[in-house]
Amino acid sequence: MVSEMADRVVERETPAAVEVPTRRTGPKLARFRDFALIPVIGLLLVAGFVASPFFLTLDNMVAVLQQSTELSLVVLAEALILLVARMDLSLESTVGLAPVIAVWLVLPAHGSRFNGLGLLPGWTAVPLCLAIGALIGALNGLLVLKVRLNAFIVTLGMLITLRGLQIAITGGQSVFELPSSIKYLGRAAWLGVPVSVWICVVLFAVGIVALSWFRHGRSLYAIGGNADAARAAGIRVERVVWVVFIVGSILAALAGILFVGRLGSIAAGQGAGMIFRVFAAAVIGGISLNGGRGTLFGALTGVLVLVLIDNVMVYGGVPPVWEGFLDGVIILGALVVSRFTSGEAQD
């Protein structure tokens, strides 16, 4: 009885409304983070103009946008996967392998260095490439979700496996004999703007709208923030994550198609090393490596920053060997900025 009375006294004397304040990013700070790189882009445009008066010409700006489309699509793919607190390192290998297998199945044997199987008509090259990307993403998702393997290790192993398969099929040589269907998207222009730019703009717009106003899109943030809470709220976490892996690999395969069209060939190492720039763009664009934070608009500005830096370096006469160093500095700087804007350290 005495203990019960003591407990009641303690309850009466303890303020019921006392809550421990939590540090979180408010709406104003979140909006600021989305547009944080806009001034940087402006400064890069000014620096490019100072380096060369040809930098801000229409032709160069269109070229910059077209050159950024492949990286943009892979960043879009990685951003979606990072939002659900996973990662996919194999996207860069999908960029190279998916077009290679599609062309291999379509082209007939003609005595050159690269002999295809000729099993399907040429117009099927693009849908075949996208289907191969979907298959790779589905396999990654199954290994991560059903076999319960670590996403980093699974996709690292898949990166090596797919790259080895690409080299085996091509014999380590670039492929030049290509069906016209797979080159169209990377070469054609609508209303004076490359088709690849239109594709990139439309896909980013769809992604931004889906993540902002549709339940399934917003569920990515819920899963990345707290998967158990999302599951308790009725979200089918495993299914959503699996679909995200598939969509990500399809986007990487599409980036491979745009590469093929723009370059007119499939390079033996197409996509190799691309994943480092992908993570650089995503991180400086505000996508959290812990999941559940960031926007696709921010990721897109991260891509533009990297591509503009490369272009300014070209016009400024800076040797391209410094590109990797600058990307690393940018990532480290973005991590520091992210630490203070989000209130949490990135892992």
PyMOL commands that set and color helices and strands:
alter all, ss='L'
color gray80, all
select helices_A, chain A and resi 2-13+27-34+38-51+58-83+91-106+122-145+151-170+180-187+195-213+215-225+227-232+237-263+274-284+296-316+320-342
alter helices_A, ss='H'
color red, helices_A
select strands_A, chain A and resi 189-190+193-194
alter strands_A, ss='S'
color yellow, strands_A
deselect
rebuild
show_as cartoon
